[in-house]
Amino acid sequence: MSIGRRGLIVTGAAGALTLKGVGFAEAAPGSERSQVVRGTLAPGAPDYVYLPVEVPRGVRELHVAYTYDRPAVPAGSVGNALDIGLFDERGTALGGEGFRGWSGGARTEFFVRADDATPGYLPGPVRAGTWHVALGPYTVAPQGLAYEVTVTLRSGEPGRTPRPVYPPERARGRGRAWYRGDCHLHTVYSDGRRTPAEVAALARAAGLDFVNSSEHNTHSAHRAWAGHAGEDLLVLLGEELTTRNGHVLALGTDAGTFVDWRYRAHENRFGRFAREVRRAGGLVVPAHPHATCVGCAWKFGFGEADAVEVWNGPWTADDEVSLQNWDAALARGRWVPAMGNSDAHRDPDRVGLPQTVVLADDLTREAVLEGLRAGRSYVAESAAVTLALTAADGRGGRAGIGERLGAREGDPVTVALEVSGAPGCTAHLVTDQGTLHSEPLPASGAGTVSWRTTPRNATYVRAEVRHPAVAPPLPGAMAGFTNPVFLGRG
């Protein structure tokens, strides 16, 4: 069938339409029945298209498989990409009460039943009622997108749903100390190729103290992490909300929290879901805000942000743009702490490139999130890089990263940056006026850079440590940077 106005119903989720459904009669235990639905989505199709499935009593397992065509497209045009997910008999209303899973474009089939489900989906009873297969035409070729969905129901005893077990909210810390983490990671529970066990091993090898589960549009991995946390590794739980107008991390939420992503910026719904993240104890962190992939650049503004992911994966031009835009907001008085994460999906992506190093009272969920929210943190390309930035006045005042010195406008202030693990790099001290002091580090990569200024000359100071420039006058790649120290009284 083609998507037109006939046979379509507007649903509770914005930008979505519902197809004519398919039904199944009750069947004897042990039976298996399938139905196939074919259709074509035209360019400009709604963001989400729902296929209703009438599920009778006595179903043990629901299985879905799908395919779609990928025709050659004219130069400059996008090709076809079709995401998929599932909502149960509780419905598709915005907020996700009926959410049962999402795999985006990472899988061609999935199943759910009471005792198990495909990664990305939630185990639970297959109750009678109207379920919905969710199709998300991410991009549609000029020729349209022809799809085929096969729904299979298997009858029988339902089995028992296991009680979810989640990782602990505390690991063995060192008291108030600097802890290293990577809060943007993907596994087989969305479009990653690594298991949680493999990511945990890579995190430990990278010298990390904490990680955050951040699968695209699903919280199904939360229960998969319990066996991979430990006294040496704190596992925070969250989600990456992959909207059509940018991606945002729900970082460190309560276990089992799902946050909906089915809206665009012009619908003015993001604030509702940002508040949901905070009610669940988490942070709202726009991810890779200037990424160039379709739908990746952040369009919702930063009014709801608790932090922003300025550095995502190996340093590239879009990270440079993110850094400069973040710094411009600082100069305007808009203070949102910066973070850096790997966004690692598969080999050769490096877990911990980069990593956020946060000053926290202990290695607990509460303490780490409080440190990130306060901006007591810096970003480094590896565990080898350490940065310490302080500012002191002549009256005994002293402040570190994310803190305010409170010096008077004309008071002399001494800024000190201590660096290690950055051979061949140059240290830069950056203010609201720009870079006011640069100094090459010793060959060992360890050294201290000092500079004197006043709050009148610099409302804040932050540090950058960069590798040599490859194509001057463009700056070199980042080895590490800090959040600011604020010098004046504010």
C-alpha angles and dihedrals in degrees: 000000000000122000109254135137093275116086093015130116127192109241134206093264116081119250092018138120132189126227128216105280137234126232138205128202121224113274139192119276113274095029125128126205133177137193127192125213122192129187147142128241117208125217107279093036115160118272093251130028118189126209110201116218119193105217117197127208121282098041114147100181138016115204126187129189126176144179135184137186125260107198123183110266133207117267111280094023128111122242130223123293120167123188124199140201143150140245123189132220092293089077144240099277116145108270094054105247089151096041113137102164153314132217100171107202095327098097138038095204142018142174138206130198136152098270101034147008140187112274107274091038133084123241115230143119119311095227125191116266142072112322124183131219104210118217118194113194096204092178130359125205120232088254092057131247118277113198140180124202122191116196117193126187121197117197126212144087108339101222126215126293111232118236107251118247118201133196117267120263093230136058131181104284137177097241115250102004145123112282126191124222147167111210102179113066136139132208137174086291088082127359099323124110098214129083121234087253091056093047091048090052091049091048091054091047089052091055095249125158097194143016135188126224105232111167120169111269097332138086094196092114093063093089092044095065101062095092094047101053118085147161087289098044129049113203116205119195128226146116140247108236104214105197126171089252101048144314127269132185120231092205125198100352126166114285113274095020116149120193121194122235103184102117142079130229096258091059092068093221101120094088090062092056094041087058089050089056092052093045086056089055096255139123127246109228121174107219128221090343095190099039113142101219118111110280094002103104113094113249103165099081126236101267091108097039121117090186137348130229100235096167120046120178121317110002112269140161094275089056088053090052091047091051094050093047091048090050091049089055089051090054089053090052096258104134115192115155117244126232137184129210138169101235083206116184108162144339126340091025108110118227106223097028093145116007134187116233112204133188104229134167090237142340096279133118092247096048096045093049091047090053092048092047091051093049094238089148149091134202124237135181092229144351088269091071119080127176131187119183123183138166125204134183128205093258099068096270119139134174136181137200112323093011136106122238096199096210121162117260097261099033116122112246127195116212118199127189120190116195135182134172097033109107115180092015134124125224120223129191110210128196136175086278093053132255108350100169134029129176133174114238122234117270089260090063091236125105149112125256119198129192136171125219142137133242087250090060097039126021089191139003127210131172134234126188112196139184118236115289114261096195110022135234084037109086123251125260118280123260093177144330136191137222112250133277108219112221108190134060095263 
